[in-house]
Amino acid sequence: MDSANCNLSANDTRQRILDEALALYSVYGHRKTTINDIAKACGVSSALVHKHIGTKSELSDQVVDMIVSRRITELKSVIKAEHQPARKLADWIDVLAKEQVHSEQSGSRLGNTLQCAFEEDWDAANAARAAHRDVLMEIVSQGVEAGEFKVSTVDHAVDVLLVGLQQFIEPSSRNSRSVRIDADSLGGFVLRGLGCDRPGSRAATQ
């Protein structure tokens, strides 16, 4: 271990390992990146990587968790915003659109890692699914209580939304050709499906 790493706390060392793993995954992909590669980039031993992170599979899952946590943070901020439910749902769709663009800009290697995570049901991917469902449940419930959304049951409405938007939520279900979300158009379509007369654009809901 180099002298700089000797002064790092256990949490800082763990984060350094994850950051370096993310950087390497972005270039080479998770399958071609080894624990030795990550240890070398960090200036530590492979044994130390195993000590702080665990196995290669656990490391990959934690890297994906780090990525999807950014989206989860944005999703939670949507619920906390002082807006009407229709606006919150439109903002949630905006998060999807931005994430799609970010994924495209991150390169295919990292995209493949995310795709594997969802296709193979990694813990991080399941956490992302649960976060999306929790946020949608909260928003749709608020919309029903406010009289904005007209649905038979909240659970059914959320299930339909998740199925209809799956290709934008889960990288594994996207077509080989990129489908770019028009957030305003998609938001309007979704809101009409919920029986909401309010348009989903920011200008209309402010």
MOVEN-V704065 format. One record per residue. N is the residue number from 1. RES is the residue in one small letter. SS is DSSP state (a for helix, b for strand, c for the rest). Layout:
# MOVEN-V704065
n->{N	N}
res->{RES	RES}
ss->{SS	SS}
This chain:
# MOVEN-V704065
n->{1	2	3	4	5	6	7	8	9	10	11	12	13	14	15	16	17	18	19	20	21	22	23	24	25	26	27	28	29	30	31	32	33	34	35	36	37	38	39	40	41	42	43	44	45	46	47	48	49	50	51	52	53	54	55	56	57	58	59	60	61	62	63	64	65	66	67	68	69	70	71	72	73	74	75	76	77	78	79	80	81	82	83	84	85	86	87	88	89	90	91	92	93	94	95	96	97	98	99	100	101	102	103	104	105	106	107	108	109	110	111	112	113	114	115	116	117	118	119	120	121	122	123	124	125	126	127	128	129	130	131	132	133	134	135	136	137	138	139	140	141	142	143	144	145	146	147	148	149	150	151	152	153	154	155	156	157	158	159	160	161	162	163	164	165	166	167	168	169	170	171	172	173	174	175	176	177	178	179	180	181	182	183	184	185	186	187	188	189	190	191	192	193	194	195	196	197	198	199	200	201	202	203	204	205	206}
res->{m	d	s	a	n	c	n	l	s	a	n	d	t	r	q	r	i	l	d	e	a	l	a	l	y	s	v	y	g	h	r	k	t	t	i	n	d	i	a	k	a	c	g	v	s	s	a	l	v	h	k	h	i	g	t	k	s	e	l	s	d	q	v	v	d	m	i	v	s	r	r	i	t	e	l	k	s	v	i	k	a	e	h	q	p	a	r	k	l	a	d	w	i	d	v	l	a	k	e	q	v	h	s	e	q	s	g	s	r	l	g	n	t	l	q	c	a	f	e	e	d	w	d	a	a	n	a	a	r	a	a	h	r	d	v	l	m	e	i	v	s	q	g	v	e	a	g	e	f	k	v	s	t	v	d	h	a	v	d	v	l	l	v	g	l	q	q	f	i	e	p	s	s	r	n	s	r	s	v	r	i	d	a	d	s	l	g	g	f	v	l	r	g	l	g	c	d	r	p	g	s	r	a	a	t	q}
ss->{c	c	a	a	a	a	c	c	c	a	a	a	a	a	a	a	a	a	a	a	a	a	a	a	a	a	a	a	c	c	c	c	c	c	a	a	a	a	a	a	a	a	c	c	c	a	a	a	a	a	a	a	c	c	c	a	a	a	a	a	a	a	a	a	a	a	a	a	a	a	a	a	a	a	a	a	a	a	a	a	c	c	c	c	a	a	a	a	a	a	a	a	a	a	a	a	a	a	a	a	a	a	a	a	a	a	c	a	a	a	a	a	a	a	a	a	a	a	a	c	c	c	a	a	a	a	a	a	a	a	a	a	a	a	a	a	a	a	a	a	a	a	a	a	a	c	c	c	c	c	c	c	c	a	a	a	a	a	a	a	a	a	a	a	c	a	a	a	a	c	a	a	a	c	c	c	c	c	c	c	c	c	a	a	a	a	a	a	a	a	a	a	a	c	c	c	c	c	c	c	c	a	a	a	a	c}
